Amino acid sequence: MAQSKLISTQIDPKGSIIASLIILLWAAMLIFLLSITINWFNPLTYFAVLIQMHLYTGLFITAHDAMHGLVSKNKSVNHSFGWLSAILFSYNNYWKLFPKHHEHHKFVATDHDPDFHESDRFFPWYFSFIKQYVSIWQIILMAITFNVLKIWIPTPNLILYWMLPAVLATFQLFYFGTFLPHMGKPENAHFATSQSKNHIWAFLSCYFFGYHFEHHDSPSTPWWRLWRIKT
């Protein structure tokens, strides 16, 4: 694990480039999908939902890296990326997420950990997780935005490509980034497990956050370098 400490001593300038790329890909894909005519019989229609879901997850991962100060060494730029990424993901509040995430790292798998649930059951844990981060203001803002956008954009497109991928991304983030790693409260320093070493699946499932013990052991390693410290 000495390598991880070496890697994390500096903030790589590529962090802001990668963050920009995720945001731009999400926006370009969304604009394109909202403008097309949906063909319900074309498998690519549903594959596009999965791509957009993955890009929504990327927005959250970008905000997460900003919470650890890993997007840019300039604090204002770093937090701006985090704030923007969080807002684009259904109006998440970056400054609400920020302290809760650091509580998770400080008090992992305890009563003070906002991401943990003693039940060890998927749905009770998921709903507890969602209640920690979703506010009534988010729902109101999403409703307002939806009703404004549907003036110009077909409602099916908005539901299929703007709303549904965001909801699915919460399951992706929770299942691979919280539930599986901390389920059963593993008996180690970080109460976390890691998925088997498979870099392609680790990226596709949750931007390498299946390598969760490694993230807790080296929280200043950006998501796109976690594969390098996987043992």
N, C-alpha and C positions, 0 to 999 in steps of 0.2 A: 504493500500500500504506500510505500515511500514515493512511488511514481506519482500517485494522485496528489500528494502534497506538493511535489515539484510543479506539476501541471497547474495547480490552482493558485500559485503565488502571483501570477500576473493575469490581467484581464486581456484576453485576446481581442484585437481590433476587429476580427471577423465577426464578433458577436453582434454588432450593430448591423452588419451586412446581412447576416443570416436572419435576424429579427425583421429587417426590412423586406427580405425576400418572402418570408412567411406571410406578412401582412399584405404585400402586393399580390401574391398568389391567391390568397383568400378573397381579396377584393375583386381581382380580375375574373376569377372563377364565378363568384357570386353575380357580378354584372352580366356575365355571359349567360348563366343559367336562368336568371330572371327574365332574360329577353327572348328565350327560345320557346317554341311550341312543344309542349310535353307529349311524348309518344309513350303511352302507358304500356305498350307491348314490346318496347325496345329495352333489352337488359341494360344498355348503357345509361338509361334513365336512372336506374337504381344504383348503378356503379358510381354515377356522379354524386349521388347522395352520400355514399361512403367516402368519396374523395373530399367532399366539402366537410363532412364530419371530422375527418383527419386534420383538415386545415383549421377548423374551429379548435380542436385539441391543441394544435400548434400555437394558436393565439394564446391559450391559457398557459402553455409551457413557456412562451416568450415572457408573459407577465410574471410567471414564477421565477424565471432566471433574473428578471429585473429586481425581484424582491431580494435576491441574493447578491445584487450589484454586479451581475455578470454580463449585461448587454453592452455597457459602455463604462469606461473609467470616469467619464464626466457624469456626476450624479444627476444633474438636471436632465441630460439626454437619456440616461439610463431609466429614470423614473418616468420620463415622458413616453418612452417605448412601453413601459409597463402599464401606464395609465391608458394609453391608446389601445393596446392589445386587449386589456380587460373590458374597456367600453365597447369595443367591437364585438366582444363575446357577450351579447345580450345585456349590455349595460352593467357589467360587473364593476364593483367599486374597488379599484386597486388599493386605496388606502384603508379599506376595510379588510381586504384579503391579506394585506401586508403583515399586520400584527398577528393575525390568526395563524398564518403559515409559520411564523417564527415561534409561536407557542407550540405548534406541532413538533417542531424540531427540539425545542427545549424540554417539553414535557411528554415526549412520545409515549403513546399507549398508556396514559394515565388519565385520571378524571379531569385534568387540566388540558388535555389534548383535544382541540375542537374537531379533529378528524377521526377520533377513535370512538368505538362503540363496543361495550362489553358483551353485547348479545352474540357477536360473531356470526350473525345472520345477515344475509345480503340486503334484503329490503328494509328492515329496521335501521340498519347501519346507513344505507343509502339515503333514506329520508332524513335521518339525523344529520348526515353530511350536508344535504341540500339546505336544510333549515338554518345551518350555520352561515351559509353564504348567499342565499337568495332572499332578497328583500321585497316588500310590497311595492317600493318605488321602481324596482326593475320591471316588475310585472306591468305597472302602470305605463312606464315608458315604452315597453315593448308593444302594449296595446295601442298606444297613441301612434307609434311609428307604423305599426301594421295598418291601421285605418287610414293613415295618410298615404302610405305607399300603394295601397290597393286602388287608389284613384288612377294610377298610371300603370300598375303592374298587375297581371292576372293573379287572383287569389291562390289558385293551385300552385303557381310558381313560388309564391311567398311561403306557403306552408311547406312545400316539398323541399325547397332549396335554401330557405332562410331560417325557418323555425325548426323543422325536424332535425337537420344536422346538428344544431346547437343542443337540442335535447339529447340526442344520441351521444354527443361528445361528453356530456356529463356522466353518462354510464361508462364510456371508455376511460375517462380520467379516473373515475371512482374505482372501477373494477381492477384496472391494471396498475393504477398509481397509489391506491389506498387499501382496498379490500384484500387483494391477493398478498401484497407484501406484509401487511400487519395482521392478517387473519391468524388466530391462534396464539397471538402474542409470543412470537418466537423468542427463545431464551438466548439472546445475545446482546451485545452492547447497545444496539439500536432497535431492538424488538422488531426487526425487519428481515425478510428473506429476499432473495433475488431469483428471478427466473433463470432457467438454464441458458448457457452461453449460446446465443443465436442472434447475431447482430441484425439480420434482416427482419426477423420477427420482433425483436426488441424495438426497432424503429417503427415498424408498422403498427404494433400494438399500442405504444404510448411514448414514442420519442425517447426510447432507452430508459424510461422510468420503471420498467420492470426490473432493471438493475438497481433495485431500491436500497439495498444495504450499502452499495457503493455511493449512492447519492447522500445518504445520511452520514456516511463515513467521510465524505469529501464534498460538503454542500457548496463549496466554491468552485467545483468543476462544472462547467456549462453542460447542458443536456447533450450537445453534439460531440462532447468528448467523453461521456460516461463509458462508452464502449471500450475506450482505451485503458480504463482501470478495472474492467471486469476481469476477475480472476477465474 
